[in-house]
Amino acid sequence: MLPELTHEEIHRYSRHLLIPDVGLEGQRKLKAASVLIVGTGGLGSPIALYLAAAGVGRIGLVDYDVVDFSNLQRQIVHGESRLGDLKVESARDRLLDLNPEIQVDIYNEFLTSDNAFEIAEPYDIIVDGTDNFPTRYLINDLCVLTGKANVYGSIYRFDGQASVFDARVGPCYRCLFPEPPPPGLVPSCAEGGVLGVLPGTIGSIQATETLKLILGIGEPLIGRLLLYDALDLSFQSVKLHKNPDCKVCGEHPEVTELIDYEDFCGMPARDHEEGSAGAKWDITAVELADRLKAGEKLRLIDVREPHELEISHLEGAELIPLGEFASHLSELDSAEEIVVFCKVGTRSTRALEILASAGFKKVKNLKGGINAWAINVDPSLPIY
């Protein structure tokens, strides 16, 4: 039985009630619905705000991070007053300020194979607001195994994607992407950047699809992948088909329980953390500064993109972007001591792996990248 609306709620949602496809019954469906949003960042912000404003009765928020200054360019659910606070607490307070009539549950933890079933159990729909492949595959498999819809979105620079994966009536994410891309092939937003308004566009589409699913109206993006290009403001829709050989939703599934998704994808899910190649290969900014000050001959190689040099650079460093790195190995001397670096150490870790696999032994990765240098050695450099 659907819950009744109070007089205040009727007033609040009056513009919904005037739409024949929503009306009083539809608004009661929204009040009865429960939605879990994984991620309270760029995508999670507009998703959460619009679902709360629309009157979805119960919203769950999953995140393990704190609000950082660099988040504010796109994560509009947070503000400067919440810097350093838990993202789930910041987001919850904003949603309840927007609509105190709803229930907001928070999970200040990382979604894993160990806790996913328990966290997802009370919710009808799961919305993917994440930024890494391990968690995307985890959410997909979780939705297939529990019979829930997965409202998917993805963003990078000026491009976005959205779809609804529901294995009960259509394909799942693995039908489209059976295997994750090789580690390092697809840069994260932290490495490649994202136009601040882009998650607003894609997140709003995800919120729209979620409301359509709850209300049972329109044609959801089931069996379709929506592609968005902000530069020419174009949308393309690609038809998707269920893969009968899909390992999780196919006729003979091999994945019948949640697995180790970081191992499956060959990459960490917490990709915002500073890159580290391990104690054997890492050198800290302070250690590097001391060695340079002592006059040691070290070959510094910057594996960032050329436009990043306008933000910050290290004197004497050579630029070899990561995408071109393997083709420049012949220009490097294995007898030299080489230190590779990037923004935070992630791309340089991959460059170091290329060097190590080619037989280079006298190589180091600047742990934390040039940002760590700015923090610990040269505060005149900006952090980005």
C-alpha positions in Angstrom: 0.0 0.0 0.0 1.4 3.4 -1.0 1.9 6.0 1.7 -0.3 9.0 1.8 1.0 12.6 1.2 0.7 15.3 3.8 -0.8 18.7 3.0 2.8 20.1 3.0 3.9 17.4 0.6 1.0 18.1 -1.7 2.1 21.7 -1.7 5.8 20.9 -2.2 5.2 18.5 -5.1 2.3 20.4 -6.7 4.1 20.8 -10.0 4.5 17.0 -10.2 0.8 16.4 -9.3 -0.2 18.5 -12.3 1.5 16.1 -14.7 -1.0 13.4 -15.7 1.8 10.8 -15.9 2.8 11.5 -12.3 -0.2 12.8 -10.4 -1.0 11.9 -6.8 -0.4 8.2 -7.3 3.0 8.7 -8.9 4.1 11.0 -6.1 3.1 8.4 -3.6 5.2 5.9 -5.6 8.2 8.2 -5.2 7.6 8.6 -1.5 7.5 4.8 -1.2 10.7 4.3 -3.3 14.2 3.7 -2.0 17.4 4.4 -4.0 21.0 3.7 -3.3 23.5 6.1 -4.8 27.1 4.9 -4.8 29.4 8.0 -4.9 28.6 11.5 -3.7 31.0 13.3 -6.1 30.5 14.7 -9.6 27.7 12.4 -10.7 26.3 11.7 -7.2 25.7 15.4 -6.5 23.0 16.1 -9.1 21.6 12.6 -8.8 21.1 13.0 -5.1 19.9 16.6 -5.2 17.2 15.9 -7.9 16.0 12.7 -6.3 15.7 14.4 -3.0 13.9 17.3 -4.5 11.6 15.0 -6.4 10.5 13.3 -3.2 12.1 9.9 -3.3 11.3 8.7 0.2 14.5 6.9 1.1 18.0 7.7 -0.3 21.2 5.8 0.6 24.6 7.4 0.1 27.8 5.4 -0.1 31.2 7.1 -0.1 34.4 6.9 1.9 36.0 10.2 1.0 36.2 13.7 2.5 35.4 17.0 0.8 38.5 18.3 -0.9 39.0 21.8 -2.4 39.5 20.3 -5.9 36.0 18.7 -5.7 34.1 22.0 -5.6 34.6 22.6 -9.4 32.0 20.0 -10.1 30.6 18.3 -6.9 27.9 20.8 -6.3 26.3 19.1 -3.3 29.3 20.2 -1.2 30.5 23.7 -0.3 33.6 25.4 1.2 32.1 25.2 4.6 32.3 21.4 4.5 36.0 21.1 3.4 37.5 18.2 5.3 34.1 16.8 6.3 32.9 13.3 5.3 31.2 13.5 1.9 28.3 11.4 3.0 27.6 13.7 6.0 28.0 16.8 3.8 25.6 15.4 1.2 23.1 14.2 3.7 22.9 17.6 5.4 22.4 19.3 2.1 19.6 16.9 1.0 17.8 17.3 4.3 18.0 21.0 4.0 16.5 20.7 0.5 13.8 18.3 1.6 13.4 17.4 5.3 10.5 15.1 4.5 12.8 12.3 3.2 15.0 9.7 4.9 18.7 9.8 4.1 20.9 6.9 5.1 24.7 7.2 5.0 27.4 4.6 4.6 30.8 6.1 5.2 32.7 3.1 3.8 34.1 1.7 0.6 31.6 -0.6 -1.3 33.2 -4.0 -1.4 32.2 -7.6 -2.1 32.0 -8.1 1.6 29.5 -5.4 2.4 27.6 -4.8 -0.9 24.7 -7.2 -0.3 24.0 -5.9 3.2 24.2 -2.2 2.1 22.0 -2.7 -1.0 19.4 -4.9 0.5 16.9 -2.2 1.6 16.9 -0.4 -1.8 14.9 -0.9 -5.0 17.3 0.7 -7.4 21.1 1.3 -7.4 22.6 4.3 -9.1 26.2 4.2 -10.2 28.0 7.5 -9.5 31.4 6.0 -9.3 34.6 6.8 -11.2 36.5 3.5 -11.4 36.1 0.2 -13.1 36.3 -2.2 -10.1 33.3 -0.6 -8.4 31.4 -0.4 -11.7 31.8 -4.2 -12.2 30.9 -4.8 -8.6 27.7 -2.7 -8.8 26.8 -4.5 -12.1 27.2 -8.0 -10.6 25.5 -7.0 -7.4 22.5 -5.8 -9.4 22.3 -8.9 -11.5 22.6 -11.2 -8.5 19.9 -9.3 -6.6 17.6 -8.5 -9.5 17.9 -4.7 -9.2 18.2 -2.0 -11.9 21.6 -0.4 -12.3 21.4 3.2 -13.5 24.8 3.8 -15.0 26.7 7.0 -15.9 30.3 7.8 -16.8 32.1 11.0 -17.6 35.5 12.1 -19.0 36.6 15.6 -20.1 33.8 16.6 -22.5 32.1 13.2 -23.0 29.5 11.3 -21.0 27.6 8.0 -21.2 24.4 6.8 -19.6 22.3 3.7 -19.6 20.1 1.5 -17.5 21.3 -2.1 -17.0 18.6 -4.5 -15.9 19.4 -8.1 -16.5 15.8 -9.1 -15.9 14.7 -7.5 -19.1 17.8 -6.5 -21.0 21.6 -6.5 -21.1 23.9 -5.8 -18.1 27.2 -3.8 -18.1 29.2 -6.9 -18.7 27.2 -7.6 -21.9 28.7 -4.3 -23.2 32.1 -4.6 -21.6 32.9 -8.3 -20.8 36.4 -7.4 -19.7 37.8 -4.2 -18.2 40.3 -2.1 -20.2 44.0 -2.7 -19.6 45.2 -0.9 -16.5 46.3 2.7 -17.4 44.5 2.7 -20.8 41.6 4.9 -19.6 42.7 7.8 -17.4 40.6 8.8 -14.5 39.1 12.3 -14.1 41.8 13.1 -11.6 44.4 12.5 -14.3 42.6 13.6 -17.5 40.2 16.2 -16.1 36.5 16.8 -16.6 34.4 19.9 -17.6 32.7 20.9 -14.4 29.2 21.0 -15.8 29.4 17.6 -17.5 28.5 15.5 -14.4 25.5 17.8 -14.1 24.3 16.8 -17.5 24.9 13.0 -17.1 23.8 13.0 -13.4 20.6 14.7 -14.3 20.0 12.0 -17.0 20.6 9.3 -14.4 18.2 11.0 -12.0 15.6 11.2 -14.8 16.0 7.5 -15.6 15.6 6.6 -11.9 12.4 8.6 -11.6 11.0 6.9 -14.8 11.7 3.5 -13.4 10.0 4.3 -10.1 7.0 5.8 -11.9 6.8 3.2 -14.6 6.6 5.8 -17.4 8.3 6.4 -20.7 11.0 4.2 -22.2 14.0 3.8 -19.9 17.5 3.5 -21.4 17.3 -0.3 -21.1 19.1 -1.8 -24.1 20.5 1.6 -25.1 23.7 3.4 -24.4 23.4 7.2 -24.6 26.6 9.0 -25.7 26.9 12.7 -25.1 29.5 15.1 -26.5 29.4 18.5 -24.8 31.7 20.2 -27.4 29.2 19.8 -30.2 26.2 19.3 -27.9 25.2 16.0 -29.6 23.5 12.9 -28.3 23.8 9.5 -29.9 21.9 6.4 -28.9 23.5 2.9 -29.5 21.4 -0.2 -29.2 22.6 -2.9 -26.9 21.8 -6.5 -26.9 21.9 -9.1 -24.1 24.9 -11.4 -24.6 23.8 -15.1 -24.1 27.4 -15.9 -23.2 27.7 -13.1 -20.6 29.5 -14.5 -17.6 27.1 -13.0 -15.1 23.7 -12.7 -16.8 24.0 -15.2 -19.7 22.5 -18.6 -20.1 25.3 -20.3 -18.3 26.7 -17.8 -15.8 30.2 -18.3 -14.4 30.0 -15.5 -11.9 27.5 -16.5 -9.3 28.9 -14.5 -6.4 30.8 -11.3 -5.9 34.5 -11.5 -6.6 37.7 -9.5 -6.0 37.1 -6.7 -8.5 40.4 -4.9 -8.0 42.1 -8.1 -8.9 39.7 -8.7 -11.9 40.4 -5.1 -13.2 44.1 -5.1 -12.3 43.7 -1.7 -10.7 42.7 -0.2 -7.4 39.2 1.2 -6.9 40.5 4.1 -4.8 42.2 5.8 -7.8 42.3 9.2 -6.2 45.1 8.2 -3.9 48.7 9.2 -4.7 50.4 6.8 -6.9 53.1 4.5 -5.4 55.3 2.0 -7.0 56.2 0.4 -3.7 59.1 1.1 -1.2 61.7 -0.4 -3.6 60.9 2.0 -6.4 59.6 5.1 -4.7 61.5 8.2 -3.8 59.9 11.0 -1.8 60.0 14.7 -2.7 62.3 15.5 0.2 64.6 12.6 -0.6 64.8 13.7 -4.3 65.4 17.4 -3.3 68.3 16.3 -1.0 69.9 14.2 -3.7 69.7 17.0 -6.2 71.0 19.5 -3.7 74.0 17.2 -3.1 74.8 17.4 -6.8 73.8 13.8 -7.8 73.3 13.3 -11.5 69.6 12.2 -11.9 67.7 12.3 -15.1 64.2 13.7 -14.4 61.4 12.7 -16.8 58.0 14.3 -16.6 55.3 11.9 -18.1 52.4 14.5 -17.9 50.8 16.1 -20.9 52.4 19.2 -22.5 49.6 21.6 -21.3 50.3 20.6 -17.7 53.7 22.3 -17.8 51.8 25.6 -17.8 50.5 24.8 -14.3 53.8 23.6 -12.8 57.1 22.1 -13.8 60.5 21.1 -12.4 63.6 22.7 -13.7 65.8 20.4 -15.8 63.0 17.8 -16.3 62.4 16.3 -19.7 58.8 15.9 -21.0 57.9 12.4 -22.4 54.1 12.0 -22.0 53.0 8.6 -20.8 51.2 7.8 -24.1 54.5 8.2 -26.0 56.7 6.8 -23.3 57.3 3.3 -24.7 58.3 4.6 -28.1 61.1 6.7 -26.5 62.8 4.0 -24.6 65.7 3.9 -27.1 66.5 7.5 -26.0 67.1 6.5 -22.4 70.3 5.0 -21.0 69.8 2.2 -18.5 73.2 3.2 -16.9 71.7 6.5 -15.8 69.7 7.0 -12.6 66.2 8.0 -13.8 63.4 9.5 -11.8 59.9 9.6 -13.4 57.1 11.8 -12.1 53.6 13.1 -13.0 50.9 15.0 -11.1 50.4 12.6 -8.2 52.5 9.6 -9.1 49.9 7.4 -10.8 51.0 7.8 -14.4 54.7 7.8 -13.4 54.1 4.4 -11.7 53.0 3.0 -15.0 56.0 4.6 -16.7 58.2 2.9 -14.2 56.6 -0.4 -14.9 57.4 0.1 -18.6 61.0 0.8 -17.7 61.3 -2.1 -15.4 59.9 -4.5 -17.9 62.5 -3.2 -20.4 65.3 -4.1 -18.0 65.9 -0.7 -16.5 67.0 -1.1 -12.8 68.2 2.3 -11.7 64.8 4.0 -11.8 62.6 5.7 -9.2 59.1 7.0 -9.1 58.4 10.4 -7.4 55.8 9.4 -4.8 52.9 11.8 -4.8 54.2 13.5 -8.0 54.8 17.1 -8.5 52.0 17.9 -6.1 54.0 16.3 -3.3 57.0 18.4 -4.4 54.9 21.5 -4.1 53.7 20.5 -0.6 57.0 19.3 0.8 59.8 21.2 -1.1 58.6 24.2 -3.1 55.4 25.8 -1.9 55.7 28.4 -4.7 54.3 25.8 -7.0 50.5 25.4 -7.2 48.7 22.1 -6.3 46.2 20.9 -8.9 
